[in-house]
Amino acid sequence: MHKTIDLSALDPALAQHFLQCSVAPRPIAFASTIDAAGHVNLSPFSFFNLFSTAPPILIFSPNRRLRDGTNKHTYFNCKETNEVVINMVDFDMAEQMSLTSCEYPHGVNEFVKAGFTEVKSTKVKPPRVLEAKVSFECKINQIIELGVNGGSGNLIICEVILMHVCDSLLGENGKIDPTRTNWLARLGEDWYVKSSIENMFILPKPNVKLGVGVDAIPSPVKALNRLSGNELGRLGNITLLPTDEEVAIFLSHNQNSDLIGLAQYLLSINEVNEAWKAILGWGR
Ligand SMILES: Cc1cc2nc3c(=O)[nH]c(=O)nc-3n(C[C@H](O)[C@H](O)[C@H](O)COP(=O)(O)O)c2cc1C
């Protein structure tokens, strides 16, 4: 059963709840901006992602405040100076990052309030955050205002012109090793999640060649309802099925086995070809 929701019929705060808890986890753009008079501002925005790699484009959205439809300092600064540094937030920065989201009056520098360290940027005026493991110096190509009501987004379309990466993230090949990251991401309400190693798993990239598809699995096997969606998907991603002869040899070694259970075990250790032999041998 699913609850069906017409967002337009909901109170805006409740609509926001359903959207934010569903489109999650969201990475956090920790945006450092500066106004025309030189006041520095630092605020987090989880309506944020990467949209293009060539050119490298990041978009985040300081929305109009839900309660009164007014815009935020970050939005005004972006409009005034067309520059931003987007710093990435990891678990080590969580509490201080959260502190910067308080609505300090215009002109208050949240680097100071939250105890972050300013580092002069190379190509833009706003400083970057020393404690951030990655920072992007960006010029703003375009701002798209989506409405005038509370909750309306303002898409800040940013082109990365320089990137800074902390050595601690780099593996021996000089690239970022995902297992060394501990990125923070926002769920909904007061919940966050971090990309720590215990939460990570490897899903091999889909074949460059075409996978045989879940529809290649014999219907009687699917009708047993023993294979999970992940197991079906892993089976469907193989390029070439074992031959009848290979299946026969496999069966001669596994005569009294629960072949579906065996296939599940083989899938769990990534022996997909062997798992297929068990699947095709079932019922023979
Ligand atoms: C983790 C986190 C993510 C947030 N994401 C957004 C967001 O995507 N858009 C938004 O308008 N406000 C967001 N906020 C709230 C702003 O950070 C907050 O309104 C802040 O005071 C804006 O500061 P400014 O007026 O100095 O720009 C977020 C707050 C937190 C703690």
The ligand as a Tripos MOL2 file, in Angstrom:
@<TRIPOS>MOLECULE
LIG
   31    33     1     0     0
SMALL
NO_CHARGES

@<TRIPOS>ATOM
      1 C1         22.2040   21.1210    6.9300 C.3       1 LIG1
      2 C2         21.3820   22.3120    6.5410 C.ar      1 LIG1
      3 C3         20.9410   22.4270    5.2410 C.ar      1 LIG1
      4 C4         20.1710   23.5330    4.8620 C.ar      1 LIG1
      5 N1         19.7620   23.6140    3.5590 N.ar      1 LIG1
      6 C5         19.0840   24.6950    3.1460 C.ar      1 LIG1
      7 C6         18.7000   24.8310    1.7850 C.ar      1 LIG1
      8 O1         19.0110   23.9770    0.9460 O.2       1 LIG1
      9 N2         18.0220   25.9420    1.4220 N.ar      1 LIG1
     10 C7         17.7070   26.9050    2.3100 C.ar      1 LIG1
     11 O2         17.1020   27.8930    1.9170 O.2       1 LIG1
     12 N3         18.0620   26.8210    3.6120 N.ar      1 LIG1
     13 C8         18.7540   25.7490    4.0390 C.ar      1 LIG1
     14 N4         19.1470   25.6630    5.3470 N.ar      1 LIG1
     15 C9         18.8810   26.8060    6.2420 C.3       1 LIG1
     16 C10        19.9040   27.9120    6.0290 C.3       1 LIG1
     17 O3         21.2130   27.4360    6.2770 O.3       1 LIG1
     18 C11        19.5820   29.0700    6.9990 C.3       1 LIG1
     19 O4         18.3630   29.6380    6.6210 O.3       1 LIG1
     20 C12        20.6650   30.1270    7.0840 C.3       1 LIG1
     21 O5         20.3720   30.9720    8.1680 O.3       1 LIG1
     22 C13        20.7540   31.0060    5.8430 C.3       1 LIG1
     23 O6         21.7540   31.9540    6.1010 O.3       1 LIG1
     24 P1         21.9230   33.3010    5.3160 P.3       1 LIG1
     25 O7         20.6640   34.1400    5.5110 O.co2     1 LIG1
     26 O8         23.1160   33.8970    5.9880 O.co2     1 LIG1
     27 O9         22.1610   32.9900    3.8800 O.co2     1 LIG1
     28 C14        19.8670   24.5490    5.7950 C.ar      1 LIG1
     29 C15        20.2920   24.4220    7.1220 C.ar      1 LIG1
     30 C16        21.0370   23.3110    7.4920 C.ar      1 LIG1
     31 C17        21.5080   23.1850    8.9120 C.3       1 LIG1
@<TRIPOS>BOND
     1     1     2 1
     2     2     3 ar
     3     2    30 ar
     4     3     4 ar
     5     4     5 ar
     6     4    28 ar
     7     5     6 ar
     8     6     7 ar
     9     6    13 1
    10     7     8 2
    11     7     9 ar
    12     9    10 ar
    13    10    11 2
    14    10    12 ar
    15    12    13 ar
    16    13    14 ar
    17    14    15 1
    18    14    28 ar
    19    15    16 1
    20    16    17 1
    21    16    18 1
    22    18    19 1
    23    18    20 1
    24    20    21 1
    25    20    22 1
    26    22    23 1
    27    23    24 1
    28    24    25 2
    29    24    26 1
    30    24    27 1
    31    28    29 ar
    32    29    30 ar
    33    30    31 1
@<TRIPOS>SUBSTRUCTURE
     1 LIG1         1 GROUP 0 **** ****
